[in-house]
Amino acid sequence: MAVIKETEKIVNPLQESALNKKGLCDYVINIASGCLHGCTFCYVPSTPAIRTRQTQLSEKGVSNPQMDWGKYLLVRENVPELLEKKLSRKKTWLITPSGQGVVMLCSGTDPYQNKETASITRSSVEILSKYKKRVRILTRGLLWTDDLDILIRSNVTLGMSLPYLDDELSRKIEPQAPPPSRRYEALLKGYKAGCRLYVAMAPTPPTMTLHDFKRHLEKIIAINPEVIFWEPINARGSNGKRMVAAGLDFASTVMTKKSWAECFKRQWDDIETAAQEVGCKDRLHIWPDPELRGYVEDTRLEQWLYKPTVEKWDSLAKT
Ligand code: SF4
C-alpha cells in the first residue's frame, strides 16, 4: 500500500485518560490517526482508537489498519481551534494523584513525526500553557528541538522513547523512526538548553541483558532525566505478527503469556539492578502490567500501579 496522508475532523480534542495507571497523565490529546513511524511492536492499531474506525479508514483507502500500520496518517488540523474553545469553557479539571492533571501529547500517534504534526503540537502546547496546564510530550521525532522556545517551561516535560542505543536493531524494530543515536543527540540538545526531560526506556526487546541495561542507563543519566520509565516488549497481539513479518525472531520467544511474563520478570530484576548500580534507581519508574498477576507478587505489582512519578510540578490552575 502506498503511504496515505490525509486529514480528518474530530469533535473532542481533549480526552480523559486511563494512563494515570502508568503515572503519565490524566488527559490525552491525539493529533492524528495513524503514525508514520510504524513501530512493529506498536499496540495502538489493536486498540479501540483504530479498531472502531475501520469504516472511516477504509473510506480513506486503508484496507487493513493493523497490518498497514505505519503507512497512513490522518492529521487532525482542527485540534488547536477546538482545544482553545474547550479550555475557555472548561470549569473543572481532573487531577488524580498519579496523573497530576497532566495533558499528554500523544498516546496514539507521534506529536513530532513530521512538519504537519509538529505545527499542531506547537499550537496545542501554546494553548495549554496559556491556560496553565501541565504538559507531557512523548515522541520519537526530532522536530521538537525547533520548538525549544515554547518547551523550556516549568509546566512542560519532554520525553523521548529510547529503549536502546543500537541504530541497526532500531531499523528492524522501529523502521521509520529517527535512529536512537539521533534521538539521543536531540535529548542532549534539550538538556543543554535547560528543558525538563524524561526518557521512556520502552519497550525493551527480550534480547537485552543486565549489561545492556547498565550501559544504556549510563548514557541516559548524562541528560539528567527527571524520570526513566521502563517496560518490555509485549508481542501478544497483532503487533507480534508484524514483528515476525519484519524478521524479528525474538518476538516468537515472548508470544505466550507465560513466556512474556517470564521475560518481564527477568528484565524487571535486571533493570532494577542496573539502575541501582548506575545510581538512578530513585528515578526508575516501572510500567507494570496487571496481566502479570499470578506471575509476580501482588505487592510488587501494586506498588507501581497508579504510582505518582518523582517529577515535581508547579501548582496547577483548576480551570
Ligand atoms: S511512534 Fe509511538 S505511536 Fe508511532 S508507531 Fe511508534 S509506538 Fe506507535
py3Dmol code that shows the C-alpha trace and the ligand (Angstrom):
import py3Dmol

protein = """\
ATOM      1  CA  MET A   1       0.000   0.000   0.000  1.00  0.00           C
ATOM      2  CA  ALA A   2       1.280   3.491  -0.864  1.00  0.00           C
ATOM      3  CA  VAL A   3       1.535   5.876   2.081  1.00  0.00           C
ATOM      4  CA  ILE A   4      -1.770   7.685   2.688  1.00  0.00           C
ATOM      5  CA  LYS A   5      -1.636  11.203   4.123  1.00  0.00           C
ATOM      6  CA  GLU A   6      -4.992  12.848   4.714  1.00  0.00           C
ATOM      7  CA  THR A   7      -6.812  14.964   7.256  1.00  0.00           C
ATOM      8  CA  GLU A   8      -9.797  14.216   9.468  1.00  0.00           C
ATOM      9  CA  LYS A   9     -12.099  16.199  11.740  1.00  0.00           C
ATOM     10  CA  ILE A  10     -12.729  15.369  15.369  1.00  0.00           C
ATOM     11  CA  VAL A  11     -15.186  16.736  17.893  1.00  0.00           C
ATOM     12  CA  ASN A  12     -13.374  16.493  21.219  1.00  0.00           C
ATOM     13  CA  PRO A  13      -9.584  17.036  21.205  1.00  0.00           C
ATOM     14  CA  LEU A  14      -9.111  16.563  24.972  1.00  0.00           C
ATOM     15  CA  GLN A  15      -9.887  13.104  26.331  1.00  0.00           C
ATOM     16  CA  GLU A  16      -9.675  11.861  29.910  1.00  0.00           C
ATOM     17  CA  SER A  17      -7.092   9.093  30.022  1.00  0.00           C
ATOM     18  CA  ALA A  18      -6.505   5.881  31.959  1.00  0.00           C
ATOM     19  CA  LEU A  19      -2.747   6.435  31.655  1.00  0.00           C
ATOM     20  CA  ASN A  20      -2.638   7.649  35.268  1.00  0.00           C
ATOM     21  CA  LYS A  21      -2.172   3.909  35.849  1.00  0.00           C
ATOM     22  CA  LYS A  22       1.342   4.442  34.463  1.00  0.00           C
ATOM     23  CA  GLY A  23       1.961   7.803  36.192  1.00  0.00           C
ATOM     24  CA  LEU A  24       1.748   9.634  32.863  1.00  0.00           C
ATOM     25  CA  CYS A  25      -1.276  11.930  32.739  1.00  0.00           C
ATOM     26  CA  ASP A  26      -4.998  12.497  33.308  1.00  0.00           C
ATOM     27  CA  TYR A  27      -5.765  13.754  29.787  1.00  0.00           C
ATOM     28  CA  VAL A  28      -4.506  12.966  26.299  1.00  0.00           C
ATOM     29  CA  ILE A  29      -4.607  14.856  23.032  1.00  0.00           C
ATOM     30  CA  ASN A  30      -4.101  12.755  19.919  1.00  0.00           C
ATOM     31  CA  ILE A  31      -3.456  14.975  16.925  1.00  0.00           C
ATOM     32  CA  ALA A  32      -3.805  12.258  14.260  1.00  0.00           C
ATOM     33  CA  SER A  33      -4.977   8.728  13.482  1.00  0.00           C
ATOM     34  CA  GLY A  34      -2.115   6.504  12.393  1.00  0.00           C
ATOM     35  CA  CYS A  35       1.603   7.080  12.776  1.00  0.00           C
ATOM     36  CA  LEU A  36       4.253   7.182  10.079  1.00  0.00           C
ATOM     37  CA  HIS A  37       6.913   5.793  12.413  1.00  0.00           C
ATOM     38  CA  GLY A  38       5.313   2.386  12.004  1.00  0.00           C
ATOM     39  CA  CYS A  39       6.950   0.725  15.015  1.00  0.00           C
ATOM     40  CA  THR A  40       6.437  -3.029  14.667  1.00  0.00           C
ATOM     41  CA  PHE A  41       5.611  -3.504  18.367  1.00  0.00           C
ATOM     42  CA  CYS A  42       3.090  -0.626  18.478  1.00  0.00           C
ATOM     43  CA  TYR A  43      -0.101  -1.629  20.294  1.00  0.00           C
ATOM     44  CA  VAL A  44      -2.148   1.355  19.032  1.00  0.00           C
ATOM     45  CA  PRO A  45      -3.609  -0.408  15.941  1.00  0.00           C
ATOM     46  CA  SER A  46      -5.038  -3.079  18.285  1.00  0.00           C
ATOM     47  CA  THR A  47      -6.843  -0.511  20.451  1.00  0.00           C
ATOM     48  CA  PRO A  48     -10.403   0.831  20.015  1.00  0.00           C
ATOM     49  CA  ALA A  49      -8.881   4.118  18.729  1.00  0.00           C
ATOM     50  CA  ILE A  50      -8.197   2.272  15.462  1.00  0.00           C
ATOM     51  CA  ARG A  51     -10.409  -0.837  15.685  1.00  0.00           C
ATOM     52  CA  THR A  52     -13.600   1.253  15.932  1.00  0.00           C
ATOM     53  CA  ARG A  53     -12.618   3.313  12.885  1.00  0.00           C
ATOM     54  CA  GLN A  54     -12.232   0.568  10.285  1.00  0.00           C
ATOM     55  CA  THR A  55     -15.018   2.099   8.135  1.00  0.00           C
ATOM     56  CA  GLN A  56     -13.623   5.654   8.127  1.00  0.00           C
ATOM     57  CA  LEU A  57     -10.120   4.352   7.472  1.00  0.00           C
ATOM     58  CA  SER A  58     -11.360   2.154   4.671  1.00  0.00           C
ATOM     59  CA  GLU A  59     -13.006   5.222   3.065  1.00  0.00           C
ATOM     60  CA  LYS A  60      -9.556   6.856   3.063  1.00  0.00           C
ATOM     61  CA  GLY A  61      -8.048   3.822   1.314  1.00  0.00           C
ATOM     62  CA  VAL A  62      -6.712   1.913   4.350  1.00  0.00           C
ATOM     63  CA  SER A  63      -7.913  -1.656   3.903  1.00  0.00           C
ATOM     64  CA  ASN A  64      -6.010  -3.328   6.768  1.00  0.00           C
ATOM     65  CA  PRO A  65      -5.327  -0.753   9.537  1.00  0.00           C
ATOM     66  CA  GLN A  66      -3.490  -3.329  11.663  1.00  0.00           C
ATOM     67  CA  MET A  67      -1.026  -4.801   9.165  1.00  0.00           C
ATOM     68  CA  ASP A  68      -0.689  -1.477   7.273  1.00  0.00           C
ATOM     69  CA  TRP A  69       0.248   0.404  10.449  1.00  0.00           C
ATOM     70  CA  GLY A  70       2.908   2.999   9.578  1.00  0.00           C
ATOM     71  CA  LYS A  71       1.507   3.634   6.111  1.00  0.00           C
ATOM     72  CA  TYR A  72      -1.289   6.057   6.920  1.00  0.00           C
ATOM     73  CA  LEU A  73      -1.638   9.339   8.768  1.00  0.00           C
ATOM     74  CA  LEU A  74      -4.880  11.298   9.144  1.00  0.00           C
ATOM     75  CA  VAL A  75      -3.951  14.633  10.682  1.00  0.00           C
ATOM     76  CA  ARG A  76      -6.487  16.456  12.860  1.00  0.00           C
ATOM     77  CA  GLU A  77      -5.858  20.026  11.825  1.00  0.00           C
ATOM     78  CA  ASN A  78      -8.729  21.425  13.882  1.00  0.00           C
ATOM     79  CA  VAL A  79      -7.253  20.315  17.239  1.00  0.00           C
ATOM     80  CA  PRO A  80      -5.839  23.734  18.296  1.00  0.00           C
ATOM     81  CA  GLU A  81      -9.040  25.608  17.462  1.00  0.00           C
ATOM     82  CA  LEU A  82     -11.201  23.074  19.333  1.00  0.00           C
ATOM     83  CA  LEU A  83      -8.791  22.969  22.259  1.00  0.00           C
ATOM     84  CA  GLU A  84      -8.929  26.735  22.691  1.00  0.00           C
ATOM     85  CA  LYS A  85     -12.742  26.610  22.717  1.00  0.00           C
ATOM     86  CA  LYS A  86     -12.816  23.684  25.119  1.00  0.00           C
ATOM     87  CA  LEU A  87     -10.380  25.205  27.627  1.00  0.00           C
ATOM     88  CA  SER A  88     -12.055  28.596  27.537  1.00  0.00           C
ATOM     89  CA  ARG A  89     -15.274  26.932  28.733  1.00  0.00           C
ATOM     90  CA  LYS A  90     -13.944  24.171  30.968  1.00  0.00           C
ATOM     91  CA  LYS A  91     -14.889  24.656  34.608  1.00  0.00           C
ATOM     92  CA  THR A  92     -13.343  21.578  36.234  1.00  0.00           C
ATOM     93  CA  TRP A  93     -10.029  19.800  35.843  1.00  0.00           C
ATOM     94  CA  LEU A  94      -9.302  16.192  36.736  1.00  0.00           C
ATOM     95  CA  ILE A  95      -6.253  15.798  38.985  1.00  0.00           C
ATOM     96  CA  THR A  96      -5.570  12.258  40.213  1.00  0.00           C
ATOM     97  CA  PRO A  97      -2.575  11.511  42.497  1.00  0.00           C
ATOM     98  CA  SER A  98      -0.758   9.606  39.744  1.00  0.00           C
ATOM     99  CA  GLY A  99      -1.961  11.609  36.730  1.00  0.00           C
ATOM    100  CA  GLN A 100      -1.254  15.012  38.340  1.00  0.00           C
ATOM    101  CA  GLY A 101      -3.698  16.755  35.981  1.00  0.00           C
ATOM    102  CA  VAL A 102      -1.128  16.416  33.182  1.00  0.00           C
ATOM    103  CA  VAL A 103      -2.130  16.532  29.491  1.00  0.00           C
ATOM    104  CA  MET A 104      -0.103  14.176  27.310  1.00  0.00           C
ATOM    105  CA  LEU A 105       0.640  14.534  23.586  1.00  0.00           C
ATOM    106  CA  CYS A 106       0.293  11.883  22.390  1.00  0.00           C
ATOM    107  CA  SER A 107      -0.696   8.334  23.364  1.00  0.00           C
ATOM    108  CA  GLY A 108      -1.795   7.047  19.941  1.00  0.00           C
ATOM    109  CA  THR A 109       0.486   8.814  17.465  1.00  0.00           C
ATOM    110  CA  ASP A 110       3.745  10.763  17.447  1.00  0.00           C
ATOM    111  CA  PRO A 111       3.346  14.514  18.003  1.00  0.00           C
ATOM    112  CA  TYR A 112       6.601  15.392  16.217  1.00  0.00           C
ATOM    113  CA  GLN A 113       6.677  12.851  13.364  1.00  0.00           C
ATOM    114  CA  ASN A 114       6.564  15.456  10.570  1.00  0.00           C
ATOM    115  CA  LYS A 115       6.068  19.177   9.946  1.00  0.00           C
ATOM    116  CA  GLU A 116       2.268  18.978   9.921  1.00  0.00           C
ATOM    117  CA  THR A 117       2.014  17.243  13.284  1.00  0.00           C
ATOM    118  CA  ALA A 118       4.786  19.433  14.745  1.00  0.00           C
ATOM    119  CA  SER A 119       2.811  22.540  13.833  1.00  0.00           C
ATOM    120  CA  ILE A 120      -0.379  21.247  15.517  1.00  0.00           C
ATOM    121  CA  THR A 121       1.623  20.176  18.561  1.00  0.00           C
ATOM    122  CA  ARG A 122       3.255  23.580  18.842  1.00  0.00           C
ATOM    123  CA  SER A 123      -0.095  25.395  18.734  1.00  0.00           C
ATOM    124  CA  SER A 124      -1.614  22.958  21.240  1.00  0.00           C
ATOM    125  CA  VAL A 125       1.267  23.392  23.716  1.00  0.00           C
ATOM    126  CA  GLU A 126       0.939  27.167  23.453  1.00  0.00           C
ATOM    127  CA  ILE A 127      -2.788  26.980  24.219  1.00  0.00           C
ATOM    128  CA  LEU A 128      -2.289  24.562  27.127  1.00  0.00           C
ATOM    129  CA  SER A 129       0.405  26.824  28.567  1.00  0.00           C
ATOM    130  CA  LYS A 130      -1.853  29.867  28.194  1.00  0.00           C
ATOM    131  CA  TYR A 131      -4.398  28.019  30.364  1.00  0.00           C
ATOM    132  CA  LYS A 132      -1.627  26.994  32.785  1.00  0.00           C
ATOM    133  CA  LYS A 133      -1.942  23.268  32.196  1.00  0.00           C
ATOM    134  CA  ARG A 134       0.806  20.721  32.753  1.00  0.00           C
ATOM    135  CA  VAL A 135       2.025  19.169  29.525  1.00  0.00           C
ATOM    136  CA  ARG A 136       3.848  15.919  28.781  1.00  0.00           C
ATOM    137  CA  ILE A 137       5.227  15.382  25.273  1.00  0.00           C
ATOM    138  CA  LEU A 138       6.212  11.852  24.243  1.00  0.00           C
ATOM    139  CA  THR A 139       7.949  11.413  20.903  1.00  0.00           C
ATOM    140  CA  ARG A 140      10.465   9.543  18.769  1.00  0.00           C
ATOM    141  CA  GLY A 141      10.671  12.545  16.444  1.00  0.00           C
ATOM    142  CA  LEU A 142      13.356  15.223  16.358  1.00  0.00           C
ATOM    143  CA  LEU A 143      11.410  18.316  15.330  1.00  0.00           C
ATOM    144  CA  TRP A 144      10.728  19.345  18.919  1.00  0.00           C
ATOM    145  CA  THR A 145      14.231  20.801  19.068  1.00  0.00           C
ATOM    146  CA  ASP A 146      12.866  23.592  16.805  1.00  0.00           C
ATOM    147  CA  ASP A 147      10.269  24.384  19.491  1.00  0.00           C
ATOM    148  CA  LEU A 148      12.558  24.858  22.480  1.00  0.00           C
ATOM    149  CA  ASP A 149      11.318  28.450  22.812  1.00  0.00           C
ATOM    150  CA  ILE A 150       7.908  27.131  23.969  1.00  0.00           C
ATOM    151  CA  LEU A 151       9.063  23.865  25.545  1.00  0.00           C
ATOM    152  CA  ILE A 152      11.514  25.261  28.098  1.00  0.00           C
ATOM    153  CA  ARG A 153       8.850  25.966  30.680  1.00  0.00           C
ATOM    154  CA  SER A 154       8.181  24.535  34.124  1.00  0.00           C
ATOM    155  CA  ASN A 155       4.742  23.268  33.023  1.00  0.00           C
ATOM    156  CA  VAL A 156       6.197  21.185  30.161  1.00  0.00           C
ATOM    157  CA  THR A 157       8.210  17.972  30.245  1.00  0.00           C
ATOM    158  CA  LEU A 158       9.622  16.428  27.093  1.00  0.00           C
ATOM    159  CA  GLY A 159      10.190  12.712  26.803  1.00  0.00           C
ATOM    160  CA  MET A 160      11.655  10.507  24.127  1.00  0.00           C
ATOM    161  CA  SER A 161      11.214   6.789  23.699  1.00  0.00           C
ATOM    162  CA  LEU A 162      14.720   5.405  23.815  1.00  0.00           C
ATOM    163  CA  PRO A 163      14.718   1.692  24.682  1.00  0.00           C
ATOM    164  CA  TYR A 164      18.313   1.126  23.462  1.00  0.00           C
ATOM    165  CA  LEU A 165      21.027   2.907  21.501  1.00  0.00           C
ATOM    166  CA  ASP A 166      21.516   0.337  18.725  1.00  0.00           C
ATOM    167  CA  ASP A 167      20.688   2.007  15.377  1.00  0.00           C
ATOM    168  CA  GLU A 168      20.860  -1.277  13.450  1.00  0.00           C
ATOM    169  CA  LEU A 169      18.363  -3.011  15.745  1.00  0.00           C
ATOM    170  CA  SER A 170      16.151   0.066  15.619  1.00  0.00           C
ATOM    171  CA  ARG A 171      15.883  -0.205  11.785  1.00  0.00           C
ATOM    172  CA  LYS A 172      14.177  -3.566  12.224  1.00  0.00           C
ATOM    173  CA  ILE A 173      12.010  -2.704  15.234  1.00  0.00           C
ATOM    174  CA  GLU A 174      11.058   0.946  14.552  1.00  0.00           C
ATOM    175  CA  PRO A 175      11.836   1.182  10.826  1.00  0.00           C
ATOM    176  CA  GLN A 176      10.615   4.703  10.087  1.00  0.00           C
ATOM    177  CA  ALA A 177      11.514   6.475  13.332  1.00  0.00           C
ATOM    178  CA  PRO A 178      14.715   8.512  13.634  1.00  0.00           C
ATOM    179  CA  PRO A 179      17.568   6.266  14.813  1.00  0.00           C
ATOM    180  CA  PRO A 180      18.280   6.189  18.560  1.00  0.00           C
ATOM    181  CA  SER A 181      21.651   7.945  18.121  1.00  0.00           C
ATOM    182  CA  ARG A 182      19.837  10.975  16.643  1.00  0.00           C
ATOM    183  CA  ARG A 183      17.210  10.858  19.399  1.00  0.00           C
ATOM    184  CA  TYR A 184      19.984  10.891  21.965  1.00  0.00           C
ATOM    185  CA  GLU A 185      21.572  13.925  20.275  1.00  0.00           C
ATOM    186  CA  ALA A 186      18.202  15.701  20.415  1.00  0.00           C
ATOM    187  CA  LEU A 187      17.927  14.930  24.135  1.00  0.00           C
ATOM    188  CA  LEU A 188      21.435  16.307  24.683  1.00  0.00           C
ATOM    189  CA  LYS A 189      20.366  19.481  22.902  1.00  0.00           C
ATOM    190  CA  GLY A 190      17.272  19.752  25.111  1.00  0.00           C
ATOM    191  CA  TYR A 191      19.387  19.123  28.205  1.00  0.00           C
ATOM    192  CA  LYS A 192      21.902  21.830  27.284  1.00  0.00           C
ATOM    193  CA  ALA A 193      19.039  24.246  26.593  1.00  0.00           C
ATOM    194  CA  GLY A 194      17.505  23.599  30.039  1.00  0.00           C
ATOM    195  CA  CYS A 195      14.452  21.551  29.035  1.00  0.00           C
ATOM    196  CA  ARG A 196      12.683  19.372  31.602  1.00  0.00           C
ATOM    197  CA  LEU A 197      13.284  15.855  30.268  1.00  0.00           C
ATOM    198  CA  TYR A 198      12.308  12.246  30.823  1.00  0.00           C
ATOM    199  CA  VAL A 199      13.082   9.014  28.988  1.00  0.00           C
ATOM    200  CA  ALA A 200      10.779   6.111  28.178  1.00  0.00           C
ATOM    201  CA  MET A 201      13.165   3.162  28.072  1.00  0.00           C
ATOM    202  CA  ALA A 202      10.400   1.230  26.422  1.00  0.00           C
ATOM    203  CA  PRO A 203       9.719  -1.222  25.082  1.00  0.00           C
ATOM    204  CA  THR A 204      12.897  -3.232  25.575  1.00  0.00           C
ATOM    205  CA  PRO A 205      13.361  -6.354  23.395  1.00  0.00           C
ATOM    206  CA  PRO A 206      13.840  -9.698  25.190  1.00  0.00           C
ATOM    207  CA  THR A 207      17.429  -9.878  23.918  1.00  0.00           C
ATOM    208  CA  MET A 208      18.541  -7.075  26.266  1.00  0.00           C
ATOM    209  CA  THR A 209      20.601  -8.138  29.270  1.00  0.00           C
ATOM    210  CA  LEU A 210      21.703  -6.652  32.582  1.00  0.00           C
ATOM    211  CA  HIS A 211      24.917  -5.480  30.880  1.00  0.00           C
ATOM    212  CA  ASP A 212      22.918  -3.730  28.111  1.00  0.00           C
ATOM    213  CA  PHE A 213      20.686  -2.006  30.661  1.00  0.00           C
ATOM    214  CA  LYS A 214      23.690  -0.732  32.603  1.00  0.00           C
ATOM    215  CA  ARG A 215      25.401   0.665  29.507  1.00  0.00           C
ATOM    216  CA  HIS A 216      22.187   2.317  28.378  1.00  0.00           C
ATOM    217  CA  LEU A 217      21.362   3.867  31.763  1.00  0.00           C
ATOM    218  CA  GLU A 218      24.895   5.276  31.990  1.00  0.00           C
ATOM    219  CA  LYS A 219      24.241   7.175  28.751  1.00  0.00           C
ATOM    220  CA  ILE A 220      20.741   8.222  29.773  1.00  0.00           C
ATOM    221  CA  ILE A 221      21.721   9.812  33.072  1.00  0.00           C
ATOM    222  CA  ALA A 222      24.043  12.168  31.162  1.00  0.00           C
ATOM    223  CA  ILE A 223      20.947  14.080  30.022  1.00  0.00           C
ATOM    224  CA  ASN A 224      19.639  14.205  33.624  1.00  0.00           C
ATOM    225  CA  PRO A 225      16.065  12.981  33.062  1.00  0.00           C
ATOM    226  CA  GLU A 226      13.665  13.539  35.949  1.00  0.00           C
ATOM    227  CA  VAL A 227      12.209  10.073  35.496  1.00  0.00           C
ATOM    228  CA  ILE A 228      13.059   6.959  33.455  1.00  0.00           C
ATOM    229  CA  PHE A 229      10.051   4.816  32.565  1.00  0.00           C
ATOM    230  CA  TRP A 230      10.600   1.166  31.686  1.00  0.00           C
ATOM    231  CA  GLU A 231       8.619  -1.741  30.221  1.00  0.00           C
ATOM    232  CA  PRO A 232       9.486  -4.693  27.947  1.00  0.00           C
ATOM    233  CA  ILE A 233       8.007  -5.524  24.545  1.00  0.00           C
ATOM    234  CA  ASN A 234       4.600  -7.176  24.682  1.00  0.00           C
ATOM    235  CA  ALA A 235       4.167  -9.189  21.461  1.00  0.00           C
ATOM    236  CA  ARG A 236       0.902 -10.954  22.197  1.00  0.00           C
ATOM    237  CA  GLY A 237      -1.412  -9.106  19.776  1.00  0.00           C
ATOM    238  CA  SER A 238      -1.349  -8.291  16.063  1.00  0.00           C
ATOM    239  CA  ASN A 239       1.918  -6.472  16.812  1.00  0.00           C
ATOM    240  CA  GLY A 240       3.570  -9.882  17.410  1.00  0.00           C
ATOM    241  CA  LYS A 241       2.577 -10.904  13.878  1.00  0.00           C
ATOM    242  CA  ARG A 242       4.004  -7.646  12.491  1.00  0.00           C
ATOM    243  CA  MET A 243       7.275  -8.231  14.353  1.00  0.00           C
ATOM    244  CA  VAL A 244       7.586 -11.760  12.998  1.00  0.00           C
ATOM    245  CA  ALA A 245       6.756 -10.459   9.495  1.00  0.00           C
ATOM    246  CA  ALA A 246       9.560  -7.909   9.940  1.00  0.00           C
ATOM    247  CA  GLY A 247      12.019 -10.748  10.620  1.00  0.00           C
ATOM    248  CA  LEU A 248      12.297 -10.161  14.365  1.00  0.00           C
ATOM    249  CA  ASP A 249      12.864 -13.724  15.557  1.00  0.00           C
ATOM    250  CA  PHE A 250      12.927 -12.745  19.209  1.00  0.00           C
ATOM    251  CA  ALA A 251       9.196 -11.905  19.046  1.00  0.00           C
ATOM    252  CA  SER A 252       8.304 -15.601  18.851  1.00  0.00           C
ATOM    253  CA  THR A 253      10.010 -16.169  22.224  1.00  0.00           C
ATOM    254  CA  VAL A 254       7.551 -13.898  24.060  1.00  0.00           C
ATOM    255  CA  MET A 255       4.252 -14.550  22.312  1.00  0.00           C
ATOM    256  CA  THR A 256       2.634 -16.686  25.010  1.00  0.00           C
ATOM    257  CA  LYS A 257       1.518 -15.204  28.300  1.00  0.00           C
ATOM    258  CA  LYS A 258       3.925 -17.389  30.267  1.00  0.00           C
ATOM    259  CA  SER A 259       6.996 -16.577  28.132  1.00  0.00           C
ATOM    260  CA  TRP A 260       6.137 -12.853  28.115  1.00  0.00           C
ATOM    261  CA  ALA A 261       5.656 -12.830  31.920  1.00  0.00           C
ATOM    262  CA  GLU A 262       8.939 -14.660  32.491  1.00  0.00           C
ATOM    263  CA  CYS A 263      10.803 -12.215  30.261  1.00  0.00           C
ATOM    264  CA  PHE A 264       9.112  -9.290  32.040  1.00  0.00           C
ATOM    265  CA  LYS A 265      10.201 -10.633  35.451  1.00  0.00           C
ATOM    266  CA  ARG A 266      13.808 -11.242  34.329  1.00  0.00           C
ATOM    267  CA  GLN A 267      14.166  -7.805  32.773  1.00  0.00           C
ATOM    268  CA  TRP A 268      12.403  -6.139  35.728  1.00  0.00           C
ATOM    269  CA  ASP A 269      15.042  -7.623  38.061  1.00  0.00           C
ATOM    270  CA  ASP A 270      17.811  -6.624  35.641  1.00  0.00           C
ATOM    271  CA  ILE A 271      16.669  -3.017  35.149  1.00  0.00           C
ATOM    272  CA  GLU A 272      16.381  -2.510  38.921  1.00  0.00           C
ATOM    273  CA  THR A 273      19.851  -3.978  39.480  1.00  0.00           C
ATOM    274  CA  ALA A 274      21.296  -1.855  36.663  1.00  0.00           C
ATOM    275  CA  ALA A 275      19.630   1.321  37.974  1.00  0.00           C
ATOM    276  CA  GLN A 276      20.938   0.588  41.474  1.00  0.00           C
ATOM    277  CA  GLU A 277      24.488   0.117  40.175  1.00  0.00           C
ATOM    278  CA  VAL A 278      24.342   3.192  37.935  1.00  0.00           C
ATOM    279  CA  GLY A 279      22.845   5.296  40.776  1.00  0.00           C
ATOM    280  CA  CYS A 280      19.474   6.220  39.256  1.00  0.00           C
ATOM    281  CA  LYS A 281      17.090   3.788  40.952  1.00  0.00           C
ATOM    282  CA  ASP A 282      15.230   6.701  42.555  1.00  0.00           C
ATOM    283  CA  ARG A 283      14.285   7.898  39.050  1.00  0.00           C
ATOM    284  CA  LEU A 284      13.296   4.500  37.647  1.00  0.00           C
ATOM    285  CA  HIS A 285       9.538   4.108  37.165  1.00  0.00           C
ATOM    286  CA  ILE A 286       8.299   0.648  36.232  1.00  0.00           C
ATOM    287  CA  TRP A 287       5.250   0.388  33.969  1.00  0.00           C
ATOM    288  CA  PRO A 288       3.666  -2.767  35.350  1.00  0.00           C
ATOM    289  CA  ASP A 289       1.055  -4.796  33.525  1.00  0.00           C
ATOM    290  CA  PRO A 290      -1.932  -6.059  35.564  1.00  0.00           C
ATOM    291  CA  GLU A 291      -1.746  -9.265  33.485  1.00  0.00           C
ATOM    292  CA  LEU A 292       1.394 -10.149  35.427  1.00  0.00           C
ATOM    293  CA  ARG A 293      -0.875 -11.096  38.339  1.00  0.00           C
ATOM    294  CA  GLY A 294      -0.073 -14.667  39.316  1.00  0.00           C
ATOM    295  CA  TYR A 295       3.471 -14.338  37.947  1.00  0.00           C
ATOM    296  CA  VAL A 296       4.777 -11.694  40.378  1.00  0.00           C
ATOM    297  CA  GLU A 297       3.786 -10.983  43.958  1.00  0.00           C
ATOM    298  CA  ASP A 298       0.689  -8.734  44.196  1.00  0.00           C
ATOM    299  CA  THR A 299       2.539  -6.284  46.443  1.00  0.00           C
ATOM    300  CA  ARG A 300       5.330  -5.812  43.896  1.00  0.00           C
ATOM    301  CA  LEU A 301       2.772  -5.129  41.188  1.00  0.00           C
ATOM    302  CA  GLU A 302       0.531  -2.865  43.230  1.00  0.00           C
ATOM    303  CA  GLN A 303       3.489  -0.791  44.329  1.00  0.00           C
ATOM    304  CA  TRP A 304       3.726   0.515  40.746  1.00  0.00           C
ATOM    305  CA  LEU A 305       0.123   0.671  39.586  1.00  0.00           C
ATOM    306  CA  TYR A 306      -1.162   4.265  39.868  1.00  0.00           C
ATOM    307  CA  LYS A 307       2.109   5.375  41.458  1.00  0.00           C
ATOM    308  CA  PRO A 308       2.930   9.093  41.057  1.00  0.00           C
ATOM    309  CA  THR A 309       6.283   9.753  39.402  1.00  0.00           C
ATOM    310  CA  VAL A 310       9.062  11.588  41.246  1.00  0.00           C
ATOM    311  CA  GLU A 311       8.590  14.569  38.921  1.00  0.00           C
ATOM    312  CA  LYS A 312       7.891  17.914  40.591  1.00  0.00           C
ATOM    313  CA  TRP A 313       5.230  20.180  39.115  1.00  0.00           C
ATOM    314  CA  ASP A 314       4.317  23.784  39.826  1.00  0.00           C
ATOM    315  CA  SER A 315       0.872  24.434  41.263  1.00  0.00           C
ATOM    316  CA  LEU A 316      -1.931  23.980  38.788  1.00  0.00           C
ATOM    317  CA  ALA A 317      -4.791  26.289  37.821  1.00  0.00           C
ATOM    318  CA  LYS A 318      -8.070  24.406  38.286  1.00  0.00           C
ATOM    319  CA  THR A 319      -9.726  25.984  35.251  1.00  0.00           C
TER     320      THR A 319
END
"""
ligand_1 = """\
8
SF4
S 5.979 6.300 17.492
Fe 4.557 5.566 19.056
S 2.513 5.697 18.141
Fe 4.020 5.842 16.477
S 4.236 3.755 15.738
Fe 5.843 4.087 17.250
S 4.986 3.370 19.205
Fe 3.261 3.639 17.753
"""
view = py3Dmol.view(width=600, height=400)
view.addModel(protein, "pdb")
view.setStyle({"model": 0}, {"cartoon": {"style": "trace"}})
view.addModel(ligand_1, "xyz")
view.setStyle({"model": 1}, {"stick": {}})
view.zoomTo()
view.show()
